[in-house]
Amino acid sequence: MTVRLGLSTPIVVQVPGVASPWEATAGPEELTRIASAADELGFDHLTCSDHVGVPASAAGVRGATYWDPLATLSYLAARTTRIRLATSVLVLGYHHPLALAKSYGTLDRLSGGRVVLGVGVGSLAEEFALLGAAWEDRGARADAALTRLRRAWGRRDVEDFVLEPHATATTVPIWVGGRTRRSLRRALSLGTGWVPFGLPADAIAHLLASVTVPDGFDVVLSPGVPLDPHGNAEDALRRLDALRVAGATHLTCTVRASDAAHYCDQLAALRDLVDRNLL
């Protein structure tokens, strides 16, 4: 099975143990260089996450740096030509579904139809409280919001309102995040793909084997710890192949690097490694 290679964008999300030290002082110049390199190398997508604020008590584990996804992906849309722009993930409870249809539909129009909506239920009660969002029944609320978002996407006339501009098509890739059987069921019923996190490959394979996965359904997996394709290609290939065997159709990766230039070199090495061994 062919897998597509994506980029878990550095700099814009800095999780302890994943981000490299140079990312703390990097800015738009380095970000543009890396995104442009991934675009030119034929990577399928790049990502950006959705957190307004992380509780100080959780920052040591989750990290504290999360660039705004709409602003960041809009910036990168203007500096790339082909690579898809994926939210990973938007917390549905933080946003009105029609506002998402308008804002990300505008981004889809500006980027020539390159938006991928990664969405999730959310897991930070403190952030829900910060934003005045309802924590209780957030799963059911997320399902309702996702249903409403799908109905509005790419349409001008929605619920007796005009949303203009709107996305380039009435369908959009929707990758549902989560690590439970319920998140997989949500992905199968309301999305076009599943983005599990924090699960080993064998657990992912077990969950996928328990359901009927339709043709064309995306399974977007990540090795988690950054890869070092130059320094340890064998380890990188072993970890990526385990995810492929587990059912991955897309591999969202990050690499270990000493600076932006080294990061781009590592992306080229990773592209070559995947092309020679996994495609």
C-alpha positions as CSV (number, residue, x, y, z in Angstrom):
1,M,0.0,0.0,0.0
2,T,1.3,3.4,-1.0
3,V,1.8,5.9,1.9
4,R,2.0,9.6,1.7
5,L,4.6,11.6,3.6
6,G,3.5,14.6,5.6
7,L,5.3,17.1,7.9
8,S,4.5,17.8,11.5
9,T,5.6,21.4,11.2
10,P,8.4,22.5,13.5
11,I,8.5,25.9,15.3
12,V,4.7,26.4,15.3
13,V,4.2,23.7,18.0
14,Q,7.0,23.1,20.5
15,V,6.4,20.0,22.6
16,P,9.1,19.1,25.1
17,G,11.1,16.1,23.9
18,V,10.0,16.7,20.3
19,A,11.1,20.2,19.5
20,S,14.8,21.0,19.1
21,P,16.4,23.9,21.0
22,W,16.8,26.1,17.9
23,E,13.1,26.3,17.4
24,A,12.6,28.4,20.5
25,T,14.2,31.4,18.7
26,A,13.1,30.6,15.1
27,G,10.6,32.7,13.3
28,P,8.9,33.3,9.9
29,E,12.1,33.1,7.9
30,E,13.0,29.6,9.2
31,L,9.4,28.5,9.0
32,T,9.1,29.6,5.4
33,R,12.4,27.8,4.5
34,I,11.2,24.5,5.9
35,A,7.7,24.7,4.5
36,S,9.0,25.6,1.1
37,A,11.5,22.7,1.2
38,A,8.7,20.2,2.1
39,D,6.6,21.6,-0.7
40,E,9.4,21.2,-3.3
41,L,10.2,17.7,-2.0
42,G,6.6,16.6,-2.6
43,F,5.4,16.2,0.9
44,D,1.6,15.7,1.1
45,H,0.7,18.0,3.9
46,L,2.0,20.1,6.8
47,T,0.2,20.7,10.1
48,C,-0.6,23.3,12.7
49,S,-2.4,22.8,16.0
50,D,-5.2,24.6,17.9
51,H,-4.6,25.9,21.4
52,V,-5.4,29.3,22.7
53,G,-3.7,28.8,26.0
54,V,-2.2,25.8,27.8
55,P,-2.5,25.6,31.6
56,A,0.8,26.5,33.3
57,S,0.6,23.2,35.1
58,A,0.5,21.3,31.9
59,A,3.0,23.3,29.9
60,G,5.9,21.1,31.0
61,V,4.3,18.1,29.2
62,R,2.3,19.6,26.4
63,G,4.5,22.6,25.7
64,A,3.5,26.2,25.7
65,T,4.1,27.3,22.1
66,Y,1.1,26.9,19.7
67,W,0.9,29.3,16.8
68,D,-2.6,30.1,15.7
69,P,-3.5,27.7,12.9
70,L,-5.6,30.0,10.7
71,A,-3.0,32.8,10.7
72,T,-0.1,30.3,10.3
73,L,-1.6,28.2,7.5
74,S,-2.7,31.4,5.7
75,Y,0.8,32.7,5.8
76,L,2.2,29.4,4.6
77,A,-0.4,29.1,1.8
78,A,1.1,32.2,0.2
79,R,4.6,30.7,0.4
80,T,3.9,27.3,-1.0
81,T,2.2,26.0,-4.1
82,R,1.1,22.4,-3.7
83,I,1.4,21.0,-0.2
84,R,-1.9,20.6,1.7
85,L,-2.6,22.7,4.8
86,A,-3.9,20.5,7.7
87,T,-5.2,21.5,11.1
88,S,-4.0,18.9,13.6
89,V,-6.4,19.4,15.2
90,L,-9.1,22.0,15.6
91,V,-11.0,21.6,18.8
92,L,-14.6,21.7,17.7
93,G,-15.9,23.0,21.0
94,Y,-13.9,26.2,20.7
95,H,-15.5,27.3,17.4
96,H,-18.9,27.9,15.8
97,P,-19.2,25.4,12.8
98,L,-20.3,28.1,10.4
99,A,-17.4,30.4,11.5
100,L,-15.1,27.5,10.6
101,A,-16.8,27.1,7.3
102,K,-16.3,30.8,6.6
103,S,-12.7,31.2,7.8
104,Y,-11.2,27.9,6.6
105,G,-13.4,28.0,3.5
106,T,-11.7,31.4,2.7
107,L,-8.3,29.8,3.3
108,D,-9.3,27.0,1.0
109,R,-10.2,29.5,-1.7
110,L,-7.0,31.4,-1.2
111,S,-4.9,28.3,-1.3
112,G,-6.5,26.7,-4.3
113,G,-8.4,24.0,-2.4
114,R,-5.5,22.8,-0.2
115,V,-7.2,22.7,3.2
116,V,-7.5,19.5,5.3
117,L,-9.6,19.9,8.4
118,G,-8.2,17.9,11.3
119,V,-10.8,18.1,14.1
120,G,-11.1,16.7,17.6
121,V,-13.2,16.8,20.7
122,G,-10.6,18.3,23.1
123,S,-9.0,17.2,26.3
124,L,-8.1,20.3,28.3
125,A,-10.9,21.2,30.7
126,E,-9.1,24.3,31.8
127,E,-8.9,25.6,28.2
128,F,-12.7,25.0,27.7
129,A,-13.3,27.0,30.9
130,L,-11.0,29.8,29.7
131,L,-13.0,30.1,26.4
132,G,-16.4,29.7,28.0
133,A,-16.9,26.5,26.1
134,A,-19.0,23.6,27.4
135,W,-16.9,20.7,28.7
136,E,-19.8,18.4,29.5
137,D,-21.2,16.3,26.6
138,R,-18.4,17.7,24.4
139,G,-18.3,14.5,22.3
140,A,-22.0,14.8,21.4
141,R,-21.6,18.5,20.8
142,A,-18.6,17.9,18.6
143,D,-20.6,15.4,16.5
144,A,-23.3,17.9,16.0
145,A,-20.9,20.7,15.1
146,L,-19.1,18.4,12.6
147,T,-22.4,17.5,11.0
148,R,-23.3,21.1,10.7
149,L,-19.8,22.0,9.4
150,R,-20.0,19.4,6.7
151,R,-23.4,20.6,5.5
152,A,-22.1,24.2,5.3
153,W,-18.7,23.6,3.7
154,G,-18.3,25.0,0.2
155,R,-21.8,26.4,0.0
156,R,-22.9,30.0,-0.4
157,D,-26.4,29.7,1.1
158,V,-26.5,28.1,4.5
159,E,-29.3,28.2,7.1
160,D,-30.9,31.3,5.5
161,F,-27.5,33.1,5.6
162,V,-25.0,33.8,2.8
163,L,-21.4,32.7,3.5
164,E,-19.2,34.3,0.9
165,P,-16.5,33.5,0.0
166,H,-16.7,29.8,0.6
167,A,-14.5,26.8,-0.1
168,T,-13.7,25.6,-3.6
169,A,-15.8,22.4,-3.3
170,T,-18.6,21.0,-1.1
171,T,-16.4,18.2,0.2
172,V,-13.3,18.5,2.3
173,P,-10.9,15.9,3.8
174,I,-11.9,15.7,7.5
175,W,-9.4,13.8,9.7
176,V,-10.8,13.1,13.1
177,G,-8.3,12.9,16.0
178,G,-8.5,10.8,19.1
179,R,-7.1,7.6,20.7
180,T,-10.3,5.7,21.5
181,R,-12.6,3.4,19.7
182,R,-15.2,6.1,19.8
183,S,-12.9,8.5,18.0
184,L,-12.4,5.9,15.2
185,R,-16.2,5.4,15.0
186,R,-16.6,9.2,14.7
187,A,-14.0,9.3,12.0
188,L,-15.7,6.5,10.0
189,S,-19.2,8.1,10.3
190,L,-18.5,11.8,10.0
191,G,-15.0,12.1,8.6
192,T,-12.7,10.9,5.8
193,G,-9.8,9.8,8.0
194,W,-8.5,9.1,11.5
195,V,-5.6,10.7,13.3
196,P,-4.8,8.7,16.4
197,F,-2.2,9.9,18.9
198,G,-0.4,8.4,21.8
199,L,-1.1,4.8,20.8
200,P,1.5,2.1,19.8
201,A,1.3,0.6,16.3
202,D,-0.1,-2.7,17.5
203,A,-3.0,-1.0,19.4
204,I,-3.8,1.0,16.3
205,A,-3.8,-2.1,14.1
206,H,-6.1,-3.8,16.7
207,L,-8.6,-1.0,16.6
208,L,-8.6,-0.8,12.8
209,A,-9.1,-4.6,12.6
210,S,-12.3,-4.3,14.7
211,V,-14.1,-2.2,12.1
212,T,-14.7,-2.1,8.4
213,V,-12.5,0.5,6.9
214,P,-13.8,1.8,3.5
215,D,-11.7,2.3,0.4
216,G,-10.2,5.8,0.4
217,F,-10.3,6.2,4.2
218,D,-7.2,8.0,5.5
219,V,-5.3,6.6,8.5
220,V,-2.8,9.3,9.5
221,L,-0.1,8.1,11.8
222,S,3.0,9.6,13.4
223,P,6.1,8.1,14.8
224,G,6.0,10.7,17.6
225,V,9.6,11.0,18.5
226,P,11.6,12.9,15.7
227,L,13.3,10.8,13.1
228,D,17.0,11.0,12.2
229,P,17.1,9.8,8.6
230,H,20.7,11.0,8.1
231,G,22.1,9.7,11.4
232,N,20.0,6.6,11.9
233,A,18.1,5.6,8.7
234,E,17.6,2.1,9.9
235,D,15.7,3.2,13.0
236,A,13.6,5.7,11.0
237,L,12.7,3.1,8.4
238,R,11.8,0.5,11.1
239,R,9.5,2.9,12.9
240,L,7.8,4.1,9.7
241,D,7.3,0.6,8.3
242,A,5.7,-0.5,11.6
243,L,3.1,2.3,11.1
244,R,2.6,1.3,7.5
245,V,2.0,-2.3,8.5
246,A,-0.5,-1.0,11.2
247,G,-2.5,0.6,8.5
248,A,-1.1,4.0,7.8
249,T,-2.0,5.7,4.5
250,H,-0.3,8.9,5.6
251,L,2.8,9.4,7.8
252,T,3.1,12.8,9.5
253,C,6.7,13.1,10.6
254,T,9.1,15.4,12.3
255,V,12.9,15.2,12.2
256,R,15.8,15.9,14.5
257,A,17.9,18.9,13.4
258,S,20.4,21.4,14.7
259,D,18.9,24.4,12.7
260,A,16.6,25.2,9.8
261,A,19.2,24.3,7.1
262,H,19.8,20.9,8.7
263,Y,16.1,20.4,9.0
264,C,15.7,20.8,5.3
265,D,18.6,18.4,4.7
266,Q,16.9,15.8,7.0
267,L,13.6,16.3,5.1
268,A,15.3,15.5,1.8
269,A,16.9,12.4,3.4
270,L,13.5,11.3,4.7
271,R,11.9,11.8,1.4
272,D,14.5,9.6,-0.3
273,L,14.3,6.9,2.4
274,V,10.5,6.6,2.1
275,D,10.6,6.7,-1.7
276,R,13.2,3.9,-1.9
277,N,11.7,1.7,0.7
278,L,8.0,2.3,1.4
279,L,6.5,3.4,-2.0
